[in-house]
Amino acid sequence: MNFDKLDALKQRLDGFRPLSPETVRNLHDDLVVRWTYNSNAIEGNTLTLKETKVALEGIAIGGKTMREHFEAINHREAIFYVEDLVGKNEALSEWQIKSLHQLMLKNIDDRNAGRYRTQNVIISGAEHRPPDYLSVPQEMEAFVRQCAIDRQRLHPVEYAARVHADFVKIHPFVDGNGRTARLLNNLELMKAGFPPAVLPVEQRLRYYEALDQAHCEGDYEPFISLIAETVEQAFEPYWYVLGVGKGKHK
């Protein structure tokens, strides 16, 4: 797959850096709400985009469960943790993954937060069956080792997509694997200087089908293409806030 277009977009954005504090704050506030809303909605959270924004401001939404509120609040905290990790630019580790997952399930399922599953699971609607729980620790060790290799040999967008897909394939936790995978995807994108990609809930079916194709047939192309599209779309808010169109130049 050719990533020249994405590299050119990144190079163009780099030409505007450093962005003003006001621009950074504006983009960040919008990103946190959109990322949180879409990632949670993919998993069945019924908060709307506007309700997610209000919930993140500390206001309870009538008719919504406490779990849905905590999923929004926890996801924002997990984004903050991802941003902290980006600043350190360390190699991906099991400790980071467990810490991220622990934030995701805080006040929802503290017993399983940050702990690999001790039972077998079935992914609803998927053809792929995750590995037996007894092999999860070894699978995760191998996953992290492979990530260190892939980060050196693959384009950052393809690498992020592989991290995302291969993590979901293992499904190391009882719950919260999808959200964690999308956070890891963006952790690796942001380390490489790309904007975080928000997978829209409207693409959920295509997302699940592409993951299953990668897991069952070993064909990662449809999934990598989907992630590449979301990365391309992730540049749009920057052009809008900077006041430059696609065809305009600095």
CYANA upper distance limits for C-alpha pairs under 8 A (distance plus 0.5 A):
  1 MET  CA    221 GLU  CA      8.50
  3 PHE  CA      7 ASP  CA      6.76
  3 PHE  CA    155 HIS  CA      8.20
  3 PHE  CA    157 VAL  CA      8.47
  4 ASP  CA      8 ALA  CA      6.61
  5 LYS  CA      9 LEU  CA      6.80
  6 LEU  CA     10 LYS  CA      6.69
  6 LEU  CA    228 ALA  CA      8.39
  6 LEU  CA    231 VAL  CA      8.14
  6 LEU  CA    232 GLU  CA      6.82
  7 ASP  CA     11 GLN  CA      6.60
  8 ALA  CA     12 ARG  CA      6.63
  9 LEU  CA     13 LEU  CA      6.73
  9 LEU  CA    232 GLU  CA      8.33
  9 LEU  CA    235 PHE  CA      7.87
 10 LYS  CA     14 ASP  CA      6.56
 10 LYS  CA    193 GLY  CA      8.08
 10 LYS  CA    194 PHE  CA      6.91
 11 GLN  CA     15 GLY  CA      6.94
 12 ARG  CA     16 PHE  CA      7.72
 13 LEU  CA     17 ARG  CA      7.37
 13 LEU  CA    238 TYR  CA      8.37
 14 ASP  CA     18 PRO  CA      8.37
 15 GLY  CA    250 LYS  CA      8.43
 16 PHE  CA    250 LYS  CA      8.14
 19 LEU  CA     23 THR  CA      6.77
 19 LEU  CA     24 VAL  CA      6.81
 20 SER  CA     24 VAL  CA      6.76
 21 PRO  CA     25 ARG  CA      6.58
 22 GLU  CA     26 ASN  CA      6.63
 23 THR  CA     27 LEU  CA      6.63
 23 THR  CA    241 VAL  CA      7.52
 23 THR  CA    242 LEU  CA      8.32
 24 VAL  CA     28 HIS  CA      6.45
 25 ARG  CA     29 ASP  CA      6.56
 26 ASN  CA     30 ASP  CA      6.93
 27 LEU  CA     31 LEU  CA      6.55
 27 LEU  CA    237 PRO  CA      7.69
 27 LEU  CA    238 TYR  CA      7.86
 27 LEU  CA    241 VAL  CA      8.21
 28 HIS  CA     32 VAL  CA      6.62
 29 ASP  CA     33 VAL  CA      7.12
 30 ASP  CA     34 ARG  CA      6.77
 31 LEU  CA     35 TRP  CA      6.27
 32 VAL  CA     36 THR  CA      6.41
 32 VAL  CA     76 ARG  CA      6.93
 32 VAL  CA     79 ILE  CA      7.87
 33 VAL  CA     37 TYR  CA      6.46
 33 VAL  CA     49 LEU  CA      7.67
 33 VAL  CA     52 THR  CA      7.13
 33 VAL  CA     53 LYS  CA      6.30
 33 VAL  CA     56 LEU  CA      8.49
 34 ARG  CA     38 ASN  CA      6.53
 34 ARG  CA     49 LEU  CA      7.43
 34 ARG  CA    198 VAL  CA      7.71
 35 TRP  CA     39 SER  CA      6.48
 35 TRP  CA    198 VAL  CA      5.89
 35 TRP  CA    199 LEU  CA      8.25
 36 THR  CA     40 ASN  CA      6.53
 36 THR  CA     52 THR  CA      8.07
 36 THR  CA     72 ALA  CA      6.66
 36 THR  CA     75 HIS  CA      6.46
 36 THR  CA     76 ARG  CA      7.10
 37 TYR  CA     41 ALA  CA      6.41
 37 TYR  CA     47 LEU  CA      7.78
 37 TYR  CA     48 THR  CA      7.47
 37 TYR  CA     49 LEU  CA      6.10
 37 TYR  CA     52 THR  CA      6.54
 37 TYR  CA     72 ALA  CA      7.85
 38 ASN  CA     42 ILE  CA      6.63
 38 ASN  CA     49 LEU  CA      8.50
 38 ASN  CA    198 VAL  CA      7.70
 38 ASN  CA    199 LEU  CA      7.25
 38 ASN  CA    200 PRO  CA      6.07
 38 ASN  CA    201 VAL  CA      5.73
 39 SER  CA     43 GLU  CA      7.41
 39 SER  CA    179 ARG  CA      6.53
 39 SER  CA    182 ARG  CA      7.96
 39 SER  CA    198 VAL  CA      8.26
 39 SER  CA    199 LEU  CA      7.65
 39 SER  CA    200 PRO  CA      8.23
 39 SER  CA    201 VAL  CA      7.66
 40 ASN  CA     44 GLY  CA      7.05
 40 ASN  CA     45 ASN  CA      5.79
 40 ASN  CA     71 GLU  CA      7.60
 40 ASN  CA     72 ALA  CA      7.82
 40 ASN  CA    179 ARG  CA      7.62
 41 ALA  CA     45 ASN  CA      5.17
 41 ALA  CA     46 THR  CA      6.85
 41 ALA  CA     47 LEU  CA      7.88
 41 ALA  CA    201 VAL  CA      6.66
 42 ILE  CA    201 VAL  CA      5.71
 42 ILE  CA    204 ARG  CA      6.69
 43 GLU  CA    178 GLY  CA      8.06
 43 GLU  CA    179 ARG  CA      8.44
 45 ASN  CA     68 GLU  CA      6.47
 46 THR  CA     64 LYS  CA      8.19
 46 THR  CA     68 GLU  CA      7.91
 47 LEU  CA     51 GLU  CA      5.96
 47 LEU  CA     52 THR  CA      6.23
 47 LEU  CA     64 LYS  CA      7.91
 47 LEU  CA     68 GLU  CA      7.58
 48 THR  CA     52 THR  CA      6.46
 49 LEU  CA     53 LYS  CA      6.93
 50 LYS  CA     54 VAL  CA      6.86
 51 GLU  CA     55 ALA  CA      6.50
 51 GLU  CA     61 ILE  CA      7.43
 52 THR  CA     56 LEU  CA      6.63
 52 THR  CA     72 ALA  CA      7.03
 53 LYS  CA     57 GLU  CA      6.96
 54 VAL  CA     58 GLY  CA      7.24
 54 VAL  CA     59 ILE  CA      6.25
 54 VAL  CA     60 ALA  CA      8.23
 54 VAL  CA     61 ILE  CA      8.28
 55 ALA  CA     59 ILE  CA      5.56
 55 ALA  CA     60 ALA  CA      6.44
 55 ALA  CA     61 ILE  CA      7.27
 55 ALA  CA     69 HIS  CA      6.79
 55 ALA  CA     72 ALA  CA      7.58
 55 ALA  CA     73 ILE  CA      7.92
 56 LEU  CA     72 ALA  CA      7.19
 56 LEU  CA     73 ILE  CA      6.37
 56 LEU  CA     76 ARG  CA      8.36
 60 ALA  CA     69 HIS  CA      7.96
 64 LYS  CA     68 GLU  CA      7.10
 64 LYS  CA     69 HIS  CA      7.98
 65 THR  CA     69 HIS  CA      7.15
 66 MET  CA     70 PHE  CA      6.65
 67 ARG  CA     71 GLU  CA      6.50
 67 ARG  CA    108 ILE  CA      6.70
 68 GLU  CA     72 ALA  CA      6.99
 69 HIS  CA     73 ILE  CA      6.87
 70 PHE  CA     74 ASN  CA      6.19
 70 PHE  CA    106 LYS  CA      8.27
 70 PHE  CA    107 ASN  CA      7.54
 70 PHE  CA    108 ILE  CA      7.55
 71 GLU  CA     75 HIS  CA      6.46
 71 GLU  CA    104 MET  CA      7.45
 71 GLU  CA    105 LEU  CA      8.10
 71 GLU  CA    108 ILE  CA      8.45
 72 ALA  CA     76 ARG  CA      6.95
 73 ILE  CA     77 GLU  CA      7.01
 74 ASN  CA     78 ALA  CA      6.65
 74 ASN  CA    103 LEU  CA      6.42
 74 ASN  CA    104 MET  CA      5.67
 74 ASN  CA    105 LEU  CA      7.70
 74 ASN  CA    106 LYS  CA      7.31
 75 HIS  CA     79 ILE  CA      6.73
 75 HIS  CA    103 LEU  CA      8.07
 75 HIS  CA    104 MET  CA      6.41
 76 ARG  CA     80 PHE  CA      6.91
 77 GLU  CA     81 TYR  CA      6.80
 77 GLU  CA    103 LEU  CA      7.36
 78 ALA  CA     82 VAL  CA      6.69
 78 ALA  CA    100 LEU  CA      6.48
 78 ALA  CA    103 LEU  CA      6.38
 78 ALA  CA    104 MET  CA      7.00
 78 ALA  CA    183 LEU  CA      8.33
 79 ILE  CA     83 GLU  CA      6.74
 79 ILE  CA    183 LEU  CA      7.71
 80 PHE  CA     84 ASP  CA      6.80
 81 TYR  CA     85 LEU  CA      6.80
 81 TYR  CA    100 LEU  CA      7.71
 82 VAL  CA     86 VAL  CA      6.69
 82 VAL  CA    100 LEU  CA      8.31
 82 VAL  CA    183 LEU  CA      7.72
 82 VAL  CA    184 LEU  CA      8.46
 82 VAL  CA    187 LEU  CA      6.30
 83 GLU  CA     87 GLY  CA      6.96
 83 GLU  CA    187 LEU  CA      7.93
 84 ASP  CA     88 LYS  CA      7.23
 85 LEU  CA     89 ASN  CA      6.71
 85 LEU  CA     90 GLU  CA      7.60
 85 LEU  CA    187 LEU  CA      8.08
 86 VAL  CA     90 GLU  CA      8.18
 86 VAL  CA    187 LEU  CA      6.92
 86 VAL  CA    188 GLU  CA      8.46
 86 VAL  CA    190 MET  CA      6.97
 86 VAL  CA    191 LYS  CA      5.73
 87 GLY  CA    191 LYS  CA      8.32
 89 ASN  CA    191 LYS  CA      6.65
 91 ALA  CA    148 ALA  CA      7.24
 92 LEU  CA     96 GLN  CA      7.31
 92 LEU  CA     97 ILE  CA      8.32
 92 LEU  CA    144 VAL  CA      7.11
 92 LEU  CA    147 CYS  CA      7.78
 92 LEU  CA    148 ALA  CA      7.86
 93 SER  CA     97 ILE  CA      6.96
 93 SER  CA    144 VAL  CA      6.66
 94 GLU  CA     98 LYS  CA      6.58
 94 GLU  CA    140 MET  CA      7.76
 94 GLU  CA    141 GLU  CA      7.99
 94 GLU  CA    144 VAL  CA      7.46
 95 TRP  CA     99 SER  CA      6.52
 96 GLN  CA    100 LEU  CA      6.59
 97 ILE  CA    101 HIS  CA      6.71
 97 ILE  CA    114 GLY  CA      8.34
 97 ILE  CA    180 THR  CA      8.30
 97 ILE  CA    184 LEU  CA      8.43
 98 LYS  CA    102 GLN  CA      6.52
 98 LYS  CA    113 ALA  CA      8.34
 98 LYS  CA    114 GLY  CA      4.81
 98 LYS  CA    115 ARG  CA      7.18
 99 SER  CA    103 LEU  CA      6.97
 99 SER  CA    114 GLY  CA      6.42
100 LEU  CA    104 MET  CA      7.00
100 LEU  CA    114 GLY  CA      7.89
100 LEU  CA    180 THR  CA      7.52
101 HIS  CA    105 LEU  CA      6.97
101 HIS  CA    113 ALA  CA      6.61
101 HIS  CA    114 GLY  CA      5.55
101 HIS  CA    176 GLY  CA      7.55
101 HIS  CA    180 THR  CA      6.75
102 GLN  CA    106 LYS  CA      6.59
102 GLN  CA    110 ASP  CA      8.14
102 GLN  CA    113 ALA  CA      4.78
102 GLN  CA    114 GLY  CA      4.65
102 GLN  CA    115 ARG  CA      8.32
103 LEU  CA    113 ALA  CA      7.95
103 LEU  CA    114 GLY  CA      8.41
104 MET  CA    113 ALA  CA      7.97
104 MET  CA    176 GLY  CA      7.44
104 MET  CA    180 THR  CA      8.18
105 LEU  CA    109 ASP  CA      5.87
105 LEU  CA    110 ASP  CA      6.80
105 LEU  CA    112 ASN  CA      8.26
105 LEU  CA    113 ALA  CA      5.76
105 LEU  CA    176 GLY  CA      7.79
106 LYS  CA    110 ASP  CA      6.13
106 LYS  CA    113 ALA  CA      7.19
109 ASP  CA    113 ALA  CA      6.56
112 ASN  CA    116 TYR  CA      8.00
112 ASN  CA    117 ARG  CA      7.96
112 ASN  CA    173 PHE  CA      8.24
112 ASN  CA    174 VAL  CA      7.74
114 GLY  CA    173 PHE  CA      8.42
115 ARG  CA    173 PHE  CA      7.25
116 TYR  CA    136 VAL  CA      7.71
116 TYR  CA    137 PRO  CA      8.00
116 TYR  CA    172 PRO  CA      5.85
116 TYR  CA    173 PHE  CA      5.43
116 TYR  CA    174 VAL  CA      7.86
117 ARG  CA    133 TYR  CA      6.73
117 ARG  CA    136 VAL  CA      8.30
117 ARG  CA    172 PRO  CA      6.46
117 ARG  CA    173 PHE  CA      5.29
117 ARG  CA    174 VAL  CA      5.70
118 THR  CA    133 TYR  CA      6.14
118 THR  CA    134 LEU  CA      7.82
119 GLN  CA    132 ASP  CA      8.20
119 GLN  CA    133 TYR  CA      5.93
119 GLN  CA    174 VAL  CA      8.29
120 ASN  CA    130 PRO  CA      8.27
120 ASN  CA    131 PRO  CA      8.14
120 ASN  CA    132 ASP  CA      6.20
120 ASN  CA    133 TYR  CA      5.86
121 VAL  CA    129 ARG  CA      8.25
121 VAL  CA    130 PRO  CA      7.38
121 VAL  CA    174 VAL  CA      7.65
122 ILE  CA    126 ALA  CA      8.50
122 ILE  CA    129 ARG  CA      6.59
122 ILE  CA    130 PRO  CA      7.52
123 ILE  CA    128 HIS  CA      7.90
123 ILE  CA    129 ARG  CA      7.40
123 ILE  CA    130 PRO  CA      8.20
126 ALA  CA    208 TYR  CA      8.08
126 ALA  CA    212 ASP  CA      6.92
127 GLU  CA    212 ASP  CA      6.96
127 GLU  CA    216 CYS  CA      7.78
128 HIS  CA    169 LYS  CA      8.25
128 HIS  CA    212 ASP  CA      6.67
128 HIS  CA    215 HIS  CA      6.75
128 HIS  CA    216 CYS  CA      6.39
130 PRO  CA    169 LYS  CA      6.45
130 PRO  CA    170 ILE  CA      5.93
130 PRO  CA    171 HIS  CA      6.56
131 PRO  CA    135 SER  CA      7.20
131 PRO  CA    136 VAL  CA      7.40
131 PRO  CA    170 ILE  CA      6.66
131 PRO  CA    171 HIS  CA      8.42
132 ASP  CA    136 VAL  CA      7.37
133 TYR  CA    172 PRO  CA      8.23
135 SER  CA    139 GLU  CA      6.52
136 VAL  CA    140 MET  CA      6.50
136 VAL  CA    170 ILE  CA      7.51
136 VAL  CA    172 PRO  CA      6.49
137 PRO  CA    141 GLU  CA      6.77
138 GLN  CA    142 ALA  CA      6.74
139 GLU  CA    143 PHE  CA      6.53
139 GLU  CA    170 ILE  CA      7.52
140 MET  CA    144 VAL  CA      6.70
140 MET  CA    170 ILE  CA      8.08
140 MET  CA    172 PRO  CA      8.07
141 GLU  CA    145 ARG  CA      6.84
142 ALA  CA    146 GLN  CA      6.59
143 PHE  CA    147 CYS  CA      6.65
143 PHE  CA    166 ASP  CA      8.00
143 PHE  CA    167 PHE  CA      7.97
144 VAL  CA    148 ALA  CA      6.97
145 ARG  CA    149 ILE  CA      7.22
146 GLN  CA    150 ASP  CA      6.54
147 CYS  CA    151 ARG  CA      6.41
147 CYS  CA    159 TYR  CA      8.49
147 CYS  CA    163 VAL  CA      7.34
148 ALA  CA    152 GLN  CA      7.45
149 ILE  CA    153 ARG  CA      7.18
150 ASP  CA    154 LEU  CA      6.07
150 ASP  CA    159 TYR  CA      6.80
151 ARG  CA    155 HIS  CA      8.28
151 ARG  CA    156 PRO  CA      7.56
151 ARG  CA    159 TYR  CA      6.56
154 LEU  CA    158 GLU  CA      6.75
154 LEU  CA    159 TYR  CA      6.02
155 HIS  CA    159 TYR  CA      6.48
156 PRO  CA    160 ALA  CA      6.52
156 PRO  CA    188 GLU  CA      7.80
156 PRO  CA    189 LEU  CA      6.80
156 PRO  CA    192 ALA  CA      6.81
157 VAL  CA    161 ALA  CA      6.76
157 VAL  CA    189 LEU  CA      6.94
157 VAL  CA    224 ILE  CA      8.27
157 VAL  CA    227 ILE  CA      7.96
157 VAL  CA    228 ALA  CA      7.01
157 VAL  CA    231 VAL  CA      8.39
158 GLU  CA    162 ARG  CA      6.67
158 GLU  CA    224 ILE  CA      6.51
158 GLU  CA    228 ALA  CA      8.34
159 TYR  CA    163 VAL  CA      6.70
159 TYR  CA    188 GLU  CA      8.24
160 ALA  CA    164 HIS  CA      6.71
160 ALA  CA    184 LEU  CA      8.10
160 ALA  CA    185 ASN  CA      5.29
160 ALA  CA    186 ASN  CA      7.61
160 ALA  CA    188 GLU  CA      5.97
160 ALA  CA    189 LEU  CA      6.51
161 ALA  CA    165 ALA  CA      6.64
161 ALA  CA    185 ASN  CA      6.75
161 ALA  CA    223 PHE  CA      7.65
161 ALA  CA    224 ILE  CA      6.11
161 ALA  CA    227 ILE  CA      6.78
162 ARG  CA    166 ASP  CA      6.26
162 ARG  CA    220 TYR  CA      8.36
162 ARG  CA    224 ILE  CA      8.12
163 VAL  CA    167 PHE  CA      6.43
163 VAL  CA    181 ALA  CA      8.13
163 VAL  CA    184 LEU  CA      7.63
163 VAL  CA    185 ASN  CA      6.87
164 HIS  CA    168 VAL  CA      6.92
164 HIS  CA    181 ALA  CA      5.41
164 HIS  CA    182 ARG  CA      6.84
164 HIS  CA    184 LEU  CA      6.99
164 HIS  CA    185 ASN  CA      5.73
165 ALA  CA    169 LYS  CA      6.69
165 ALA  CA    181 ALA  CA      8.06
165 ALA  CA    211 LEU  CA      6.81
165 ALA  CA    214 ALA  CA      7.86
165 ALA  CA    215 HIS  CA      8.25
165 ALA  CA    223 PHE  CA      8.42
166 ASP  CA    170 ILE  CA      7.10
166 ASP  CA    215 HIS  CA      8.40
167 PHE  CA    171 HIS  CA      6.83
167 PHE  CA    172 PRO  CA      8.18
167 PHE  CA    177 ASN  CA      8.44
167 PHE  CA    181 ALA  CA      6.79
168 VAL  CA    172 PRO  CA      8.36
168 VAL  CA    177 ASN  CA      6.82
168 VAL  CA    178 GLY  CA      7.14
168 VAL  CA    181 ALA  CA      6.90
169 LYS  CA    215 HIS  CA      6.74
171 HIS  CA    177 ASN  CA      6.44
172 PRO  CA    177 ASN  CA      7.73
173 PHE  CA    177 ASN  CA      6.62
176 GLY  CA    180 THR  CA      6.62
177 ASN  CA    181 ALA  CA      6.48
178 GLY  CA    182 ARG  CA      6.81
179 ARG  CA    183 LEU  CA      6.79
180 THR  CA    184 LEU  CA      6.67
181 ALA  CA    185 ASN  CA      6.61
182 ARG  CA    186 ASN  CA      6.90
183 LEU  CA    187 LEU  CA      6.56
184 LEU  CA    188 GLU  CA      6.83
185 ASN  CA    189 LEU  CA      6.90
186 ASN  CA    190 MET  CA      6.36
186 ASN  CA    195 PRO  CA      8.40
186 ASN  CA    196 PRO  CA      5.45
186 ASN  CA    197 ALA  CA      6.86
187 LEU  CA    191 LYS  CA      6.71
187 LEU  CA    196 PRO  CA      8.18
188 GLU  CA    192 ALA  CA      7.02
189 LEU  CA    193 GLY  CA      7.05
189 LEU  CA    194 PHE  CA      5.72
189 LEU  CA    195 PRO  CA      7.28
189 LEU  CA    196 PRO  CA      6.78
190 MET  CA    194 PHE  CA      5.57
190 MET  CA    195 PRO  CA      6.35
190 MET  CA    196 PRO  CA      6.53
194 PHE  CA    231 VAL  CA      8.21
195 PRO  CA    231 VAL  CA      7.55
195 PRO  CA    234 ALA  CA      6.57
195 PRO  CA    235 PHE  CA      7.27
196 PRO  CA    231 VAL  CA      7.56
196 PRO  CA    234 ALA  CA      7.12
197 ALA  CA    227 ILE  CA      8.08
197 ALA  CA    230 THR  CA      5.86
197 ALA  CA    231 VAL  CA      5.41
197 ALA  CA    233 GLN  CA      8.05
197 ALA  CA    234 ALA  CA      5.86
198 VAL  CA    230 THR  CA      6.85
198 VAL  CA    231 VAL  CA      8.33
198 VAL  CA    234 ALA  CA      7.55
199 LEU  CA    203 GLN  CA      7.62
199 LEU  CA    227 ILE  CA      8.23
199 LEU  CA    230 THR  CA      6.62
200 PRO  CA    204 ARG  CA      7.78
203 GLN  CA    207 TYR  CA      6.47
204 ARG  CA    208 TYR  CA      6.70
205 LEU  CA    209 GLU  CA      6.62
206 ARG  CA    210 ALA  CA      6.51
207 TYR  CA    211 LEU  CA      6.73
207 TYR  CA    223 PHE  CA      7.62
207 TYR  CA    226 LEU  CA      7.95
208 TYR  CA    212 ASP  CA      6.69
209 GLU  CA    213 GLN  CA      6.69
210 ALA  CA    214 ALA  CA      6.76
210 ALA  CA    220 TYR  CA      8.02
210 ALA  CA    222 PRO  CA      6.01
210 ALA  CA    223 PHE  CA      5.37
211 LEU  CA    215 HIS  CA      6.64
211 LEU  CA    220 TYR  CA      8.33
211 LEU  CA    223 PHE  CA      6.74
212 ASP  CA    216 CYS  CA      6.27
212 ASP  CA    217 GLU  CA      8.33
213 GLN  CA    217 GLU  CA      5.83
213 GLN  CA    218 GLY  CA      7.19
213 GLN  CA    219 ASP  CA      6.36
213 GLN  CA    220 TYR  CA      7.58
213 GLN  CA    222 PRO  CA      8.40
214 ALA  CA    218 GLY  CA      5.10
214 ALA  CA    219 ASP  CA      5.08
214 ALA  CA    220 TYR  CA      5.11
214 ALA  CA    221 GLU  CA      8.35
214 ALA  CA    223 PHE  CA      7.65
215 HIS  CA    219 ASP  CA      8.15
220 TYR  CA    224 ILE  CA      6.56
221 GLU  CA    225 SER  CA      6.50
222 PRO  CA    226 LEU  CA      6.75
223 PHE  CA    227 ILE  CA      6.82
224 ILE  CA    228 ALA  CA      6.53
225 SER  CA    229 GLU  CA      6.69
226 LEU  CA    230 THR  CA      6.94
227 ILE  CA    231 VAL  CA      6.71
228 ALA  CA    232 GLU  CA      6.77
229 GLU  CA    233 GLN  CA      6.81
230 THR  CA    234 ALA  CA      6.62
231 VAL  CA    235 PHE  CA      7.58
232 GLU  CA    236 GLU  CA      8.17
234 ALA  CA    238 TYR  CA      8.44
235 PHE  CA    239 TRP  CA      7.15
236 GLU  CA    240 TYR  CA      6.79
237 PRO  CA    241 VAL  CA      6.61
238 TYR  CA    242 LEU  CA      6.41
239 TRP  CA    243 GLY  CA      6.44
239 TRP  CA    244 VAL  CA      5.57
239 TRP  CA    245 GLY  CA      6.59
239 TRP  CA    246 LYS  CA      7.74
240 TYR  CA    244 VAL  CA      6.75
240 TYR  CA    245 GLY  CA      7.59
244 VAL  CA    248 LYS  CA      6.27
244 VAL  CA    249 HIS  CA      7.50
244 VAL  CA    250 LYS  CA      8.11
245 GLY  CA    249 HIS  CA      8.43
